[in-house]
């Protein structure tokens, strides 16, 4: 089940009939930078959000996954690498 992890305010929850007024829903999504949860017959049905919010969510998810993979690698081989050396190696590899 999806858990809302937004800001301190309560999430916007609207009935599906509110989708008739797409401009209002769009304005809410852009103004709050949070998703709008749509219910159908009293149950969660859809989540609507701005493109910016969606892209931010994807970036956060990618960062979370990268951190988890790094932590798993550390647990598996127990090796730490010097950040300056690793970044210098990556710069040489990717930028010549």
Backbone torsions as a table, in degrees:
resi	resn	phi	psi	omega
1	UNK	NA	141.3	179.9
2	UNK	-75.2	132.4	175.9
3	UNK	-110.3	129.7	178.6
4	UNK	-70.8	124.8	-179.6
5	UNK	-121.4	36.5	-177.1
6	UNK	-81.7	-157.6	-177.5
7	UNK	-69.0	-165.5	-177.2
8	UNK	-73.6	-25.4	-179.4
9	UNK	-73.1	155.8	175.7
10	UNK	-68.9	149.1	-179.2
11	UNK	-68.6	153.1	174.3
12	UNK	-77.0	121.7	177.6
13	UNK	-122.0	123.7	-176.5
14	UNK	-131.3	148.9	174.7
15	UNK	-73.4	156.4	-176.8
16	UNK	-60.0	-26.1	179.0
17	UNK	-64.3	-23.6	177.6
18	UNK	-67.9	-13.6	178.7
19	UNK	-68.6	-10.5	175.5
20	UNK	-64.0	-29.9	179.8
21	UNK	-102.4	76.9	-174.9
22	UNK	-64.1	-33.1	179.6
23	UNK	-62.8	-42.1	179.8
24	UNK	-63.8	-45.5	179.6
25	UNK	-61.9	-43.5	178.3
26	UNK	-60.3	-44.7	179.6
27	UNK	-61.7	-41.5	178.6
28	UNK	-61.8	-46.8	-178.6
29	UNK	-60.5	-42.8	-178.5
30	UNK	-75.0	-37.8	-177.4
31	UNK	-69.9	-41.1	-176.1
32	UNK	-90.7	-18.6	-175.2
33	UNK	55.8	31.9	178.8
34	UNK	-129.7	157.3	176.9
35	UNK	-71.6	156.5	172.8
36	UNK	-110.3	125.4	-179.3
37	UNK	-92.2	129.4	-177.1
38	UNK	-108.1	130.3	178.4
39	UNK	-106.4	152.9	175.9
40	UNK	-134.2	120.2	-177.0
41	UNK	55.9	36.1	175.8
42	UNK	83.5	0.5	-179.0
43	UNK	-117.6	150.1	177.6
44	UNK	-58.9	134.5	-177.3
45	UNK	-130.3	-45.2	-175.4
46	UNK	-139.1	160.2	170.6
47	UNK	-129.0	129.5	-179.9
48	UNK	-120.6	135.4	179.2
49	UNK	-149.3	162.4	177.5
50	UNK	-70.5	160.1	176.8
51	UNK	-59.5	-40.9	-179.4
52	UNK	-61.1	-42.9	179.0
53	UNK	-65.4	-41.7	179.3
54	UNK	-62.5	-46.9	179.8
55	UNK	-63.6	-39.3	176.8
56	UNK	-62.7	-40.9	178.5
57	UNK	-63.1	-42.1	178.8
58	UNK	-64.4	-41.3	178.4
59	UNK	-62.8	-44.0	178.5
60	UNK	-62.3	-41.6	179.4
61	UNK	-63.8	-42.9	179.0
62	UNK	-63.6	-40.7	177.9
63	UNK	-64.2	-45.1	178.6
64	UNK	-59.1	-43.6	179.5
65	UNK	-64.3	-42.1	179.6
66	UNK	-62.5	-41.6	177.8
67	UNK	-64.1	-44.3	179.4
68	UNK	-61.7	-41.8	178.4
69	UNK	-64.3	-40.6	179.1
70	UNK	-64.4	-42.4	178.6
71	UNK	-63.9	-39.5	179.0
72	UNK	-65.7	-40.0	177.7
73	UNK	-63.3	-43.3	178.7
74	UNK	-60.8	-43.4	179.3
75	UNK	-65.1	-34.8	-176.7
76	UNK	-73.4	-45.1	-176.0
77	UNK	-112.5	-10.2	175.5
78	UNK	66.6	12.2	-178.1
79	UNK	-96.9	135.0	171.6
80	UNK	-106.9	146.3	-179.8
81	UNK	-118.1	143.0	177.0
82	UNK	-66.9	126.7	-175.7
83	UNK	-61.9	-41.4	-178.9
84	UNK	-63.3	-42.2	179.4
85	UNK	-66.9	-44.6	-179.2
86	UNK	-62.8	-43.7	179.2
87	UNK	-66.2	-39.8	177.5
88	UNK	-62.4	-40.7	177.8
89	UNK	-63.0	-44.7	179.1
90	UNK	-64.2	-40.6	178.4
91	UNK	-61.2	-45.9	179.4
92	UNK	-62.6	-40.9	-177.3
93	UNK	-66.7	-43.2	-172.8
94	UNK	-97.3	-22.1	-175.4
95	UNK	-122.3	4.1	175.4
96	UNK	85.0	NA	NA
